[in-house]
């Protein structure tokens, strides 16, 4: 009897996980994110950026499977804010810099040829070792429109 219970729980878990994965991919594309008016301007500016070929979640979620759950739980909160009108400024979408570093060091198997380049002015590896934010210099890389660069919120910190 207990074997059937374990099997049922296991199959239920697998089914729910598969359903989550389908919902995750359906809701992680720019067209879905841009369907809320609060985000439209960011999606529009992303379309002309250097990162226009990247999915939203490649920058805006922690890496790994638990990162997917984290991002979608946060996204569900944004949906509630949208429909309730309970927000004062466009919702911020955190950028997880470990994704920048992972991609630009060539550790992301999906983008193995992207590399950090040390210029005569900046040694990016030293910058990483000092725990400096990528966004200190590259805030507009993914979006030329940035809530923290807008004239109304100049100087606000993410």
N, C-alpha and C positions, 0 to 999 in steps of 0.2 A: 504494500500500500504506500509506504513512504517513498519507494522508487518512482511510482507514478507521480507523486507530489513533486519530487525533485525534478523529474522530467517536464512536468507541466510548468513549473517555475522557470526552468531553463529555457523552454520554448517561448514562454511569455516574454522573458527578458530579451531573447534574440529578436522576436517580433517587434517589440517596442523599440529596440535599438535600430532596427531596419527602418521603422517608421520615422524615427527621429532623424536618421541620415537623409531620407527623402525630403523631409520638411526642412532640414538644415540647408541642403543645396538649393532648394526652391526659394528660400528666403535669404540667400547670401549673395545675390546678384545685384548689381547697381540699379537695374530697373525696379527691383522690389524695394530697395532702400530709398530710391528717389520717388517712390509713390507717395510719400508723406511730404507735404509742402515745406516742412521745416528743413528738409535735406536736399531739396531740388537744386539749390544753388551750388551745393558742394559736389553733387554728381555732375552737374554741368561743367564746373571748373576741373574736375577730375578727368573728364573726357579729352582735355587738351594737355594733360600733364604727362610727365615722363613715365608715370606708373599706370597709364590708361589700360594696359593689357593685364593688370592684376585685379583679382577679385577683391571686393571690399574687406572681406575677412582676413585676407593675407596680411593686412596691416592693423586691422581693428579688433583683433582677438588674440588672446594668449595662445601660444602654440600647443599642440597636442589635443587629444580627445576631450579632456576636461576643459580645455580652452573653448571648445565648441559649445559645451553646456553653459559656461560662463557667459559667452557672447550672446547666446540665445536667451538666457535669463535676463540679461541687461536689455536686450532688444524687446522682450515682452514688456518690460517696464516702460520703454519708450513708446510702445504701441498704446499702453494705457494712458500715458501722458498725452499723446496725440488726440485720442478720442475723448478724453476728459477735458482737454484744453488746459490742463494743469502744468503749464510751463511758462516761463517768462522770456527765455531766450532759446534759440535752437539748441537742442540737446547735443552735448559734446560726445564725440566718439573717440575714446582714448586710443592712442597709437602705442602699440607694444613694441618697444625698441629692440627687444631680443629678436623680433622678426626682421627688422632692418639688418641687424648684424648677421643673423643666420643667412639671410639671402645674399648679402654683399660679401660675405666670406666664402660663399660658394657651398655652404653646408646644406642648402635647400636643394634636394634632388630634382625638383621641378624646374629650377633655374640655375643649373650648374656653371654657367659661363659668366654670370654677373659677379664682378669682383670689386672690392674697395680699391681705389686708386689713391696712392699718396702723391700729393702735388708738392710743388716746391714750397707752398705756403702751409700745408697741413699734413701732418702725419696721422692718419686716421687710427692707426693702431695705438698710438700714444693717447689719442682722444678717448678711445674705448677704455684703456687702462686707467685713465683718470676719472672714469665714470661720468664723463660729460654727455649730455643729451645730444643725440643726432639732430634733434629739432632746434638746437641753438643756432645752427647754420642752415638746416634744410627744412624749415617749417613749411615752406610752400612747395615742396617737391611733389606731394601727392595731390594737393589742391591749392590753386592760387587764391581761392576764397577760403579764409580761415577766420573763425569767430574771434580768435584772440588777436588777430591783426586788424579787425574792423575798427573804424574810427570811433565807434561808440564804446568799445571795450579795450582801447589801447592800454597796454600794461597789465591787463588781467592775466593771471596764470592759469594754465590748464589744470 
